[in-house]
Amino acid sequence: MAKNIQPIAKRCKALGISPAVLGYAGKNTTRNSNKNMRRKQSEYAIQLKEKQKLKFIYGVLEKQFRGYFAEAERRQGITGDNLLQILECRLDSVVFRLGFASTRPEARQLVNHAHFTVNGKKVDIPSYQVKVGDVIALSDSGKKVARITELFGPDAPHISVPQWLSRDAANFSGEVVRLPGREDIDYEVQEHLVVEYYSK
């Protein structure tokens, strides 16, 4: 599987996003802080940047991302909103949102290792699309991973769970209460530019 090995802080700065979106609250960089201010970006460059931003946040490669966009177009409603909803409903994203992992890449790895179940069945596909009513829980193997259980202990950091999810810390589980809406996206993105990019 292809990986982006560029430093997280450097990549986030280039895309204009906070490392906290990926779970890296302590990372930052001031290197070349004025580098991009001297150049005026073209319309295409701005659209491309928004697409790269979403791909980077959710850890999605181009072929899969294009497939998500095609699905978003097929669905009823606003294409940009549909795209964000599809990305948010990935299992690895939900695992991160529920606080089972401290970073998005960590959530993706834990799902790959089959440490979670959906409605009682093990799922090891990070791109698995959750639905309303789905219950995501730690598998038996997941309960043996100290890194995960630490996030539910007395010294665990405070987790702000989005309103479209509910978390049951006592049972190491969470449920999809409703599908996420545009108002649930907690980072800055101009999804209409992504739609314009693929509509050319």
N, C-alpha and C positions, 0 to 999 in steps of 0.2 A: 504494500500500500504506500502511495506517495506521501511524503511528509514535508512540511515546511519547517526547516531547521533554523530559520532566521530568528534572532533574539526577540522575545515577546514584546518587550518595551519598545524596541526599535520599530517593529512592524506596526504596533499600535499607534505610535507617533506618526508614522507615514500615512496611516489611514485615518488619523484624526479621531481615534477612540480611546477611552480610558482602559488601562489594563484590568481595572476592576470588573469590566463587562465579562472578562474571561475568568474572573476569580482571583486575579493577581493584584490585590489591593496595595501591596507594598512596592510594586515595581514602577519605575519611572525613568525617564532619561531626558537630559537637556542638551544632548549632543546635536549640533547643527540645527539649533532651534529655529533659526531664521532662513534656513536653506530654501524652503518651499515658498517663502513669502515674496521672493524676488521674481517669480515666474507666474504669469497669468495662465491659468489652465483653460484648455479648450472645453467645449461642451461635452465632447466625447470623453475626454480625460476625467471630467467630473462624474459622468455616468459610470464609467469603468471603475472609478474609485469606490462608489457606493456598492457596486456589485462585489468587488473584492472585499469590502468591509464585511458584508454578510457571509461570504464564503469563509472568511477567516474566523469570524466569531463562532460559527457553527461547525467549523472543521470539515467543510464540504468541498469536493473537487468539482471541476467545471462540468463534466458529463452529468453528474448527479444533480448539480444545481440547475442545469438546463432542463432536466427532467422535472424538477420541482416547479420551475416556471411554467412549463407546459401544463402541468396539473393545475396550477393556480389559474391559468387562463381558461381551462375547461370548467372550473367551478363557477357557480353563480356568485355574484358580488364583485367587489373591487379586486382586481388582479394583485395589486401590491399588498393589500391586507391579507389576501388568501396566501400569498407567498410567505409572509411573516408567520402566519398561523401554522403552515406546514412545517416550517423550520422549528418553531417553538414546540411543536408536538412530537418531535423526534425524541426517542426514549432517553438518549444521553442528555439532551437538554432538560427534560423533565427531572431526571436524576439530579442534575446540578441545581435546578430550581427548588427541589425539595430538600436540599442540603445534605444529600448522601455523599457528596464530593465537594471539595473546596474550590476546584477549578473545572472548567469545561473539558480540557484534555484528560483530566483524571477521571471524570464521569464516563467519558468515552472508553477509557481503558477498563474501568470496572465493569461496564456492560459487556465489553468484549470477553471478559473472563467469566461471564455467566454468573455474576453475583446478585442478579435481580430476577424477580419473577413478575409477570403481568397476569393478573387473575389466576395466580397459582402455578403458572407454567413458566419455566425458565426461558428467558429470551437473551440471546447474546449478539443481537444486531442493533448497533447504535442508532441506525436510521429507522427502526421500527416506529410506526405511527400509532400513538396512543389515541384512544377515543374516550368520549364522555362515559364515566362509570368505571373505567379501568382502574384497578388497584395495583399499584407498583409497590413491591415489598422486597426486603432482603431475602435472598435464598439462604439455605443452611450454610453454604460455603461463605456467603457474604457476611454472616454473623460471626465468622471466625477471623475476619479481617479487622485488625485492631484500628487501622486508619479510619475505617467507616464508623465503628462503634464509638470512637473518641468524639466524633461529631455529634453524638447523641448523649454524651455523658454530662456530668454536672459542670465541667469546665468548658463545654462546647460554646463556640461563638454564637451570637444571636443570628437566627436565620429569618429573613423577611420573605415569607412564602407568598407568591402572587395569589390574587383572589380566585383565580381559576383552578387552583389546586388546594387540597387540604392535606395536612400532615399529621400523622398519628405517631408521635415520637415513641410512645410506650410500646407500640407494636412494630416499630421500624418499617412503617409503611406510609403511603400517601395515595390520594385518589384524585382523579380528574373530575372536578365538579362541573366544569363547562369548558368549551373551547376558548382559547385565548383570543381577545380582541385587540384592535390597534392600540387601545388605551393601556394594555398590559405590557407593552414593549417599553422597557426602562432604559433604553439607550437611544442616542440620536441617530436616525437614519432617514434618508429621503427615498423611500421605496419606489416612488413614482419615477425616479431617475433610472432605476433598474428596469422598470417596465419600458421606458423609452429606449434604453440600450438594446433590449431584445426585440423591440418593435420595428427596428430599422430594416 
